[in-house]
Structure formats: structure tokens, C-alpha cells
Amino acid sequence: MGKKNVTFDDIAKYTNFSKTTISRYFNNPDSLTLENQQIIAQALEALNYKENKVARILANGKTEFVGIIIPDLYMHYYAQMLSEILATYEKFGYKFLVFEGNKDKDIERQYIQELLAYKIEGLIVLSHTIASKELASYNIPIVTIEREDQFTCSVNTDNYMGAVQATSLLCRNNCDILFHLNQKVSETTPGYERIRGFLDTCQEHSRPHRLILDSFGKTYRENEKRLREIFEELEADYKGKKKGIFVSNDTHANILLNLIVRRYGALPEEYRIVGFDDSPIAGSAIIPISTVGQQIGTIAFQAMELLVAQMNERKKRRPVPLKEPIHQVVTPVLIRRETTD
């Protein structure tokens, strides 16, 4: 025979408190004195109480669920960011429902409706598909990461500083010409600052340079195909010149590095590479890649901390809404490895 589940009535009898007081302990503990909280906590331990999460959700409507919409898990940056967000459970106690976006607004709207049906208390969005103005209209706490954020709270890297760090490192490597490989990104996104930082630094140091902005595809095969085409173009048009390449993410930097090493058996003096992210692939590449560290763990923690603050405010009897979105910026760290001098 299984053991009988301990109920609020059992706890009330054990402590000589009312069931209402026991309920307040779970749903509004600050309404009780510290002494009474301690008495109930000791009773729960003595009775080996196991909380019924479903009953608690039905009682107070709080699910302790947070939704996440992430663009993809192919890019090492997003996979690492998701891992770091999930790891915040130990600190904040929230569970996560995750959807992988596919750049289709209607489908991602369905994802949001599905998450709302599960009574999520907040939402973290890394996907770029839906504008922040629309996200804000769902009237739940939201934090975005590394995307357009005019109407939502956000946590981003100082992308401009990171680009200046990367480009300056290539300048110090005495490259004859500098390149920046990036997606075609809107000026309203934080990632655009990588382009601006690259251009400003090239101009400041009077270095010949070229922007290569393109759509690299969604799969490894598509990425490799386009980067192979770019590599062959660099080989043909800039032979004999020392080429410094600032790549907008470590995944693409690693693919490019592999293409060069397959051709030459090593990284020749003619090429210097800096990535962006400091996702695990940068350090474990065939030749460890110099990169701009986004401090992914810090960003994930601050995003969750900012979201929890909003969710806690919503739980107050008289919540005070934010007058304007909060935008936090995390300083990047240049990490020099073997793809630069």
C-alpha cells in the first residue's frame, strides 16, 4: 500500500493552525510571522510533505513556467545560451517550455499562443521574427536577448565594443586587408553594431577593408557551401595578401577555419581569424579560435533576473508597471587564441 499524501488538513492538525494559515504559508508567506513560518516548515519536514504542484497551480494560477523562443540550435551560441538559461533553475526555481523558431511569423505566433495556454509567467525571446512592439502587446513579462528591443526589456552584449576589439586585434596582426562576414541585419538590431564597430575601426586605422553581408542558410551544408564560395573568392582576389577576417559568430568562424586547414594542412600566415561569442566550438576547434567573449552565462543570468523581477512585481496586490523598458548591456571580453598572433 502506498503512503497517504499529506494534505493541508494534516499540516493544520499537526501545527494547530487553520488551513487558511497553511495556505498563506504557500501562497503568501510574508503575511506570516517568521516564527509561524518556521513552525510550519518544521511540520512539513516531520510529515515528509511532498508538494502537489498541480493543486498549487489550480489554487493560485501561478505555474512557475517561463517560455523561451530561440531561433535555432544549430548555431553554437544559441545552444550554449539555452543551456545557461536552463541552468538558472537552481537559483530561481522556474521551469522552461522551449520552442525553436523558424523565421515564420505566423508559426511563431502559434508558439506564443501555445505558451500562453500553458499559463507561462514570463517569456524570453531570442528569435528575431516578431517585432518587439507586437511582443509587448501580449502583456506578460518579456526579456529579449540580442535582437530588436525598442518595446521590451533586454540584455545584450556591447556589440560595438566587441567589434572594435576584434578589428583592432586584426590590425595589430598587420593584416593587409580586413574582412567582416555577417548576416544582412537591420540597423535596429544589436548585431548591427558589429558592422559599425568594424567600419569605424578600419577607418580609424586607415586599413583597406571589405564587408561581406549575406544569408548563409539554416543548415551546416548551406553554411559550408556559402563559406566555401567566399573562401575561394578570397583565394582568387587577394592572393599574397595577409587577410584578417572578423566573423560574426564562432560557428561560421569554425567552418571557415576548417576549409582553410583542409586546403593548407594548417593555418597559413596569410590568414588571421577572429570570431564572436566564445561558444564552446571556439575553444575546441582544430586550431583554437580567437574570439570576442559575450559572457553568455552572465547574459542568461541577468535576463532571468530581470524577468523574475517583472514577474514578482506582477504578483503584488498593487503592481507598479515599468514606465519604460530596461535595457542592460554586458561588456564583452576579447579572448586571444591561436588564430591570431
Sequence and secondary structure as in RCSB ss.txt:
>XXXX:A:sequence
MGKKNVTFDDIAKYTNFSKTTISRYFNNPDSLTLENQQIIAQALEALNYKENKVARILANGKTEFVGIIIPDLYM
HYYAQMLSEILATYEKFGYKFLVFEGNKDKDIERQYIQELLAYKIEGLIVLSHTIASKELASYNIPIVTIEREDQ
FTCSVNTDNYMGAVQATSLLCRNNCDILFHLNQKVSETTPGYERIRGFLDTCQEHSRPHRLILDSFGKTYRENEK
RLREIFEELEADYKGKKKGIFVSNDTHANILLNLIVRRYGALPEEYRIVGFDDSPIAGSAIIPISTVGQQIGTIA
FQAMELLVAQMNERKKRRPVPLKEPIHQVVTPVLIRRETTD
>XXXX:A:secstr
       HHHHHHHHT  HHHHHHHHH GGGS HHHHHHHHHHHHHHT    HHHHHHHH    EEEEEES SSS
HHHHHHHHHHHTTHHHH  EEEEEE  S HHHHHHHHHHHHHTT SEEEE  SSS HHHHHTT S EEEESS  T
TSEEEEE HHHHHHHHHHHHHHTT SEEEEEE    TTSTTHHHHHHHHHHHHHTT  EEEEE    SSHHHHHH
HHHHHHHHHHHHSTTS EEEEESSHHHHHHHHHHHHHHHSS  TTEEEEEEE  HHHHHSSS  EEEE  HHHHH
HHHHHHHHHHHHHHTSSS    SS  EEEE  EEE  TT  
